Amino acid sequence: MRTLPLSLVLVLTACSDYNLNGKPEGNGDNENDSAWDGEGDGDDSGYPEDTDPDVCEGRSFPGKSVRQNEECDVETPPVGSFTPVVEWKKDTFRNAPGSTQIMMMPAVGSLSDDDGDGDADENDIPDVVVVTYGSADVVRVVSGDGSGTELLTIEGSGVQGQGGVALGDIDNDGWTDIIIPTNNKTLVAYDHNGARMWTSANLNSSMYGTSDNPAIADLNGDGEPEIICGSAIVSNTGATLGQGRNGIGGVNGNNVGTTSFAYDIDNDGDQEVVVGNALYKRNGSALWTNGQDDGYPAVGNFDGDDKGEIVVSTGGRIRLQDDDGTVLCSAKIPGADSAYYGGPPTVADFDGDGEAEFAAAAGSRYSVFEKDCSVKWQAVTQDASSGNTGSAVFDFEGDGVAEAVYADETRLWVFAGPDGSVKLESSEHSNATWLEYPAIADVDADGQAEIIVANTSGHAGFYVFGDADGSWRAARRVWNQHAYTITNINDDGSIPATPARNLETYNNFRSGDIYAGSDGYTLPDLTATVEGLCLDECDEGVLVAWVSVANRGYEDITQDFIVNLIAVDDDGNVSSIGSTEVTDTVPAGESLDSFEYRVESGAKKIASLTAEVDGGNDGTGETVGECLEDNNEDQWKENLCSD
């Protein structure tokens, strides 16, 4: 942790008498608020034991266990409302203004250092990464804060205008990188500044060359991620490691992109490359191939064992395959025919029965299937241009059932998971459609999910939908690739060497629902307390204060956050005494050792001190999502130098 002192200079006045028997205002939990030493032992001196009250040096208040707020252990999640509105849009661009059309899934991650700590991670405002086409194919990074700020523009790169991107820190330098397929069937990597890192060799037999969607994973767990695109496996320096000879994760003869990815299907500790009809090792050799048509894959657990099953959409049909490729069931996708093949599947517990279902869109229907491939429900849609669009899933209201989020040619739809009833039909969208789908992430870092949807054909750029009532459930600040699962990417953009198997914790695919599969959830709760003051040097205008930070919730705090000590003088002027950036984990039910703040002059003018943690009670600049946001301040008014 780093302390950044700021001097407070105030006009000196006569210092009145003082003592150390007054009480701080407390942090609102009524726990030891009258005992300045925090021990509740009757010693209200304001100092820990074994300290000399005549000396301000060398004191501290050690961390300890604290009482936890039961509100942070939520057995029954609160149910929010569902009132979607367009919060903001980015449909014009300063750079390359003729390139405004988007036909790919908008990716979300942090590429810019918004908090000034020297890196871009889960503590920064997320950014939206898209490829636009029109006058040119352009890679764009736009701030997710709603300002529309264009952070990065890459022109003349030869990328696929309708191709997807994958985000992740592939070189372990602490910054998120961008992987994009090109029209020449290569992969190109850019760092967060837009500098080209490498271009791969031609991967001609492994990808289509249009609407290909890369994925990132550490296949052998050595800390050096690989990139998967189609049936190709490429190192984090661009070297070709292998190319599978069977499927490439797309529909045979359709020439509409690839959506392959890595997953530990057989629970052996190693991730495999998943395509529609095969599993590949890191060198491209096949673990198995089942002789079926290739297609767009997804993974879930549908039989309760410790291995995964693969859902494949291809040629107007959908099938479920066991971990060894055995076909368990197959069915026609409603609304699909020889022209409209069916898009990449999603997996979620759509009806809240504790078991996963899967879904896929086609030319005129969006359908959810039971694990035996029977149709649970279908909804009328319109995608006559490709019939290959994807979809995403999220439980926005927190009622235990997932909503399907789908964008066709003319509408953004949200369907209720149990029966497909329409919850949103918005004409604030249009697209000629390919393999794209809306992403779901906390794109503006406000603690709630948003929907980010791409547009062409009337509308342009991307639109961000949120809840007018501000009641949607929290989401992650990252959605890094087309074949997204919650555990394939860390919050800071790093790639896990050995990721948790998403099917064991969440059992969903292309879903951002971090509470899926849980009857409740836990949250952290930050509080700050002014533990004590040293007034021995008041005559010299010097004051020393100690502030402690505690986590009174039930979830460890791993994000960085800021602690501020604010002073108000007799004239009402507000100044900062000091700021501390906390980078250590704050365990649930524990406080950290206190931080010391020192006023070097003007202390006799101070009327009150307020400790603020993570933006204070109004949450300005907050980075930690908490169960209680109104207990992030502690004010001390009595027994200051001015008393």
N, C-alpha and C positions, 0 to 999 in steps of 0.2 A: 504494500500500500504506500501511497505517496502523499505527503502533506505539503500543501502549497500555501504558505503563510501570506497574508495580506495585512499590511499595517493599517491600523485605525488611528487617525489623527484627529483629535477633537480639541476644542478650546478649553484650556485649564480653568477651573474655578476652585473655590475653597473646598477642601475635602472635609466632610462631616465625620463625626465618630461612626464607627461601625463595629459589628460583632458577628459571630458566626453561629447565631442561634435561630436565624430565620429559616424559612422553608421555601424550596422551589415550588413552582406551580404543579410539577408532576406531569407524567405522560398519560394520565387518564385511566391507568389500570388499577389505581389504588394499591399498588404493591410497593411497600417500603418508600412511599413518596415522602414520608416525614423523616426518614433516616438518611442523612446525606451520604453516609459511607456505604449505603446500599446493603448493609448487613442486617438491619432490623434488630440490632443488639442493644439499643438504647444509647449508643454513642453517636450523637448528632453533631459531632465536631466538623463534619464535612470532609474529613480525611480518613484514608484507610488506617488501620492499626499500624503501629511501629513507624509512624512518620512524625516529624517535628513540625508542629503548626507554625513555628516562627521562620521556617525555611520553605520557599516555594519550589525549590529544585527537587528533582528525583521522586516526585509523587506520581502515582497512577492508581487507577481503579481496575483491578484485574477482572477478566471475563468470568462469568459464572452462569449457572443454570437459572433460567427465568420461567415464570409461569406462562403457559401457552394459552392463546385465545381459542376457545372451543369453536368459535365461528369459522376458524380456518380448517377445521376437519369436517368437510361437508359430506354427510351421508346421503342426503337427498338434494341433488343440484337444483338451484332455482331455475325456473322456466321463464325465459325471456319472451319478448314479442317478436313478430316478423313483419317489419315495415320497411322494405328495401327502398332506397333512393340512390340516385347518382350523386355521390359525394364530390367527385371531381372527374375531369377528363383531360386527356392529352391527345388532341386530334390535329394540332398544328405544330410545326417544328421550325425552329430558327435556322438550323443547319440542314442543308439538303431539303428545302421545303416541299419539293415535288414528290418526295418519297414519304407517303403517309399511310399506306395500306399494310395491314398486319394479318397474316394467315398462319400464325404459329401460336403456341401456348406462351403467354407472357411468363417469364421466369422472375423469381423474386429472391433477392439476397442482398447483403451489405457489401458494397464495393467502395464506399466513400467514408472517410473519417469525420463523422459529424461532431463527435464529442471532443476531438482534439487530443486523444490519448495516444496517437501514433499508430493505430491499426483500425481496421473495419471489422466489426464483429456484431454479436447479438445486442450490444449496447448502443449501436448506431441506428439511425433511421434506415429502414430497408430501401433498396432501389429496385426499379423495374427494368429488366433487360429484354429488349425485343429486336427483331429484324423487321424493318419496313421495306416495302418495295413500291414501285411506281416509276419515277424517273431514274431510280437507281436502287440497288440492294444495299441497305445501310444498317449497321449495328448501332443500337442506341441504348444508353443507360440514362434513366430519368429518375430523379429523386421521388421517393414514395410519400413525401410529406405533404403532397397536394399542391405544391407550388408550380409544378411542371418544369422545374429546373432541369435543363439538359446537361448532365454531368460528363457525358462522353459520347462522341460520334465517330464511328469508323466507316469511312467511305472507300470505295475502290478495292474492296478486299476479296471479291469473287465469291462471297458466301451465297448459299442458297436463299433466295428471297422468301421462300416458304418453309425453309428448314428450321428446326428447333435449336435451342441452345441448352448447354448444361453448365451449371455454375458449381465451383468448388475450388478449394485451395489445393491444386495438384502438385505444387512444388514446395509445400510446407514452409512458406515464407510469412504466413500469417495474413495473407491477403487472398481474397476470392478471385479466381481466374474464370475466363469464359472460353468454352469449347464450342465450335460451330462447324458444321459440314459445308463444303464448298460445291460449286457447280461442277468442278473437275473430279469429284468423288475423292477428295482428300479431307482431312480434318485440320483445322487451324486453331491454335490456342493464342489468346490474348491475355495479358495481365490486366490488373484493375485500372491502369493508366492508358490502356489501349495499345501498348507496345506488343508487337507480334513476338511470341515466345518460340513458336516452331510451326511448321507445316508438315504433315505426314506424307508418306509416299501414297501413290494412287491405290485406292482400295476398291477398284472397279467391280470385282465379283462379289463384294460384300455389302454394297449399299446401292440404292436406286439412283441417287443423284438429284432427287427432289423430295422435299418434306422428310428428310432423314432426321432422326432425333437421337442425339448421343446421350450416353449415361456415364457416370463416374462411379468407380468402386475400387477398393483395394482387394484384388482377387486372392492374393496369397498372404495378406496380413503382414506385409513387411514395412508398412508405413509409407510406401510409394504407390500412390493410386494409379490405376489403369483407366483407360477410356474405352468404352464399348460403343460401336456404331454398326448396326446391322450384324453381320457375323464376324466383324473385325475387332481385334483386341490390340490396342496401341498403348505404349508406355507413356509415362508422364513427361517424357522428352520427345515424344512423337515417333519413336521406333515401332515398327510393326512387329508384334509378338506372335500373332496367329490369325488365321482366317478360316472359319468353319466352312465346310463344304456342303452343308445341307441347307436348312432354312436361314433367313436373314432377319426374321421378325417382321415380315410384311406379307401382303396378300399376293399370291402367285399371279403374275401377269397383270397386276393392277397398276403397278408403277406409281403407287401412292405411299411412299415413305416406309420407314422402319421405326420400330419402337422396342428394340431389344434392351436387355438390362442384366444386372447381376443379382443373384439371390442364392442363399444357402437352402436349396430345395430339400435335400436329403438329410439335413441336420448332422452333417459330418464335420462341421466347423469350417468348411471351405465354401466360398461362393462360386457358383457356376454361371455361365452366360446362358440366358434363357431366350430362345426363339420359339416359333410356333410348333416346330416338330423335332426339336433336338435340344440337348444340353451340351455345352462345350466347356472344355478345360481352358486354362489360361493360354495354352499354346494353340488353341483352335481345334484340337482333336475332340471327337464326339464321345461323350460318356454314354449316350444312347441317341438313337433316332428311331422314330416310330412309323415312318413311311406315310404319315398323314400330310395333308396340305399344310404349308407354312401359314402363318397368320400373326395377328397382333396378340401378345400374351399379357397376362396378369397372374398374380399368385395370391392364394389364400389357403386357409385350412377349413375343409368342408367335411372331414370325416373324424376329427377328434384325435388323430394320431399325432406324432411329433414331427411329421414330414408335411411338405406343402403339396398342394394340388395346383395345376396350371390351367387357367381359363384361356381359351384361344378363340378369337373371332376371325373368320375367314370365309370368303366366297358365299356370303349370305347365311352362314351357319355359325353356331357357337357350340363349343364342346368343352368338357371338363376332363383333364388328364391327370392320372396319378403321378407320383414322383418318378416313376420309371417309364412314363410315357404311355401307359395303358389308358385307353379311352374309357372313361366311366359313363359318360352320357353325351348325347349330341342332339341338337334341335335347330330348326330353322329360326332365324331372327325375324320377328314380325316387321313388315315394311321393307324387307330386303329382297332383291331379286338379282338377276344377272348383272345389272348395272350398279346396284347399290349394295356393296358387300357387307357393311357393318363395321363400326369403328372399334377402337381399342377399348377393352372392358374396364369396368371398375368393380371393386369388391367392398362390401360393407354389410353391417347388420341393418338392413333397411327398415325392418319392421319391429325391432326391439325385442326379438324372441331369444336373443343370446346366440344365434347362429348366423353365419355369413351367407349372403346371397351375392349374385353378380348381375351386372347390367351392361347393356350395349345399345348404341344408337344405330339406326339405318336410314334409308331414304325417306320414310314417312312415319316412323315410330321410334319411341324410346321405350325400352323394355327391361324389366327386372325379372330374373330367373331364380327359381329355387335350386338347391344343390343337385336335384335330379334332372335338371334342364327343363323342367316345366315352367311355363310362363306364369309369373305371379301377377303382373299387371303390365299394361302397355298404354302409352299416351301418344296422341297424334302430334307429329312435328313435321317440319318441312326441310329436307336436305336433298333436293333433286340434283344438286351440282356434283356431289361426291358420294354422299351416303357413308362417309368414313370418319366423321367427327368423333372425338372423345368426349368425356364428361368427368366431373369431379363430384366428391361427396363430402358433406359436412353436416353436423348436428348444430345448427345455428342457435336454436332456442334452448338447448340443454335438456330436452325432454326424453332423451334416451333413444331416439330414432333418427335416422339420417335423412337428410334431404339430398336429392340428386340435382346437380347444377349442370345445365346443358344449354349450349348456344347453337341454334341452327342457322338457316339463311337469314331469317327475318326477326327472330325473337331470342331474348335471354329467358330461359325457363328455369323455374325451381319447382320440382315435384316432391310431394310428400312421400316419404319412404314406404309407409305401409300400403298405400293404395294408388299412388300416382296422381292424386288430386293436385290441381294446379295451385301453387302458392305464389308464384310470380310469373307473369307473362308481360315482359317489357319490350316495347318496340324501340327502346334506346339501344339498338344493336342491329347490325347486319353484317353478313359475311358470305363470300363465295364458297367457303368451306374447303378444308383439306383434312388434316389430322388434328387441328387445334382444339383446345377446350379451355374454359375459364380456370384460372388458378385461384386458390383461396389462401390468403395469408393476412397477417396483421401488417399491412403495407405501410401504414403511417405511424406505427408504434403507439397506438392509443389503447392497447389492451383488448381489442376486439377484432374479429375477423372481417375482412372485406373480400369482395369478388372482383377479380381483374379480368376483363373480357376484351378480346381483340376484335377489330372491325375492319371491313372493307365494304364496297358496294353501297355507297350512300353515306354511311357513317365512316369514320376514319380513326386511326390511332387506337388507343385503348381507353376504356371507361372503368371507373372504380365505383362499385356499389357498396353501400354500407347500410346500417340500420338507423332509421330516423330517430328511434327511441334510445339508441345507444345501449341496447341490451343483448347484443349477440355475444356468444361465448368467445373466450380468448382463442387465438390461433397462433401458430408459430410465425416468425418473421422471415421464414425461408420456404420457398417452393422451387427447388433448384433444377428440376428436369422433368421431361414428359412422363417417364416411368417413375413417378415419385412415390416413395413411402416415407413414413415419418422417421424411420431409423436409418435411412441411407445417407443422411447428411447431418452433421452436428450443427448446433445453433450458430456457431461462429464461422460456418462455411468450411470447416475442416472435414476431411473424409475419414470416417471411423475405420481403423485397421481391421477390427472384428466387430461388425455392427450387430446389435441385438436383432433377433429375427422378428420382423414386424408382425408376423402372423401369431407369435406367441403373446405379444403384448396388446396389439391393437386389432389384428386380423382384418386389415383393410388394405386397399390399393387405390392409388389416386384419391386418397382421402387425407384431410388435414386434421381430423378429429382426434386430438390428443387425449380425450377422455373416453374414447371408445373402449368397450369391454369392461368398464368400471361402474360399480354401483354408486360411486361417489368420487371425491377427489380431495386432495389437500393443497393448501396454499401457504406461502410465507406471509409474514407480517413484520415489517420493519418499524422500529420505534427508536427515538433518540431521547436521551436524558442528560440534562446538565447535572453532573454528579457532584460538583463542588467548585468552590472558588478559593483563590488565595488573594487576600486584600492587604497583605503586609506592606506593599509598596505603593499604596494609594497616594501617599504624599508626593511621590514621583510620577504620578499619572499612570502607573503600571498595574495591570490586572491579569491574573492567570485563571483560566477556566478549564475544567475537564469534562468532556462529553463522551458518553458511551453509546454504543449502538447495539441493539438486541434484535433477534428474530423470534418473535412470539408466536409464529405460525408453526405449521407441521410439515413444511417443505424447506429443504436447504436452499439458501440463496447463493447462486453461483455467478450471477451477473455483477458487473462492476456498477458502483453507484457513488454518489457524492454526498458528503456530510458538510453542511455549512453552519457557522455560528454567526448570527446576525445581531448587531447592536443598534438600539434606538437611543438617541440622546435626548436631553431635556427639551430640545426645540423640535423634536419629532423627526430629525434627520436619520436616515437608515444607512448603515455601513456594514460591510462584511469584515469580520475579524479574521476569518480563515476558512479555507475549504480543504477537505480531505477526500481523495479518491480512494475508495475501498476496493481492492482487487482480490481480497481473500474470500473464501467461502465462509458464510455465516450459517452455522448449523442450526437446525430447528431447535428451539428451546434453549438457545445459548446467546450470551452477549460477548462482544469482543473486548479486549483491553481498551481502556479509555484513550481518547486523543486529547492532547494538550494544545490549547490556544492561548496566545499571549498578546495583550494590548501593550504596546510599548510607550504610548503617551496618550493623554486625554481621557484616561479611565474615569476621572472624577465627574465627567459630564454624562456618563452612561446611565440611562434610566431603566433599561431592560435588556436582557439577553434572550435570544431564541435560537435553539438548536433545531436545524431542519435536516431531515434525511430524505434522499431520493425525491427532491423537488418540493418537500413540505406537504402540507395538507391539500394544496391545490394541484399538486402533481406536475408542476411545470418541469419539463425535462426528465420525467421519471423513466427509469429503465426496468424496474421490478414490478411485475404484476402481483398485487397483494389482495388478501381478503378484506382488509380494512385500509382505507386510504386517508382517513381523517385523524390518525394518531401519529403522524410523522413529524410532529413538532413538540417541543417542550420549552416553555417560557419561564424565565427566572426574573422576578422584579424586585425582590427584597434583598437587603444587606449587600448592596453594591457600594462602590466608592462614593456615590452621590447621596447615600442615605444619611 
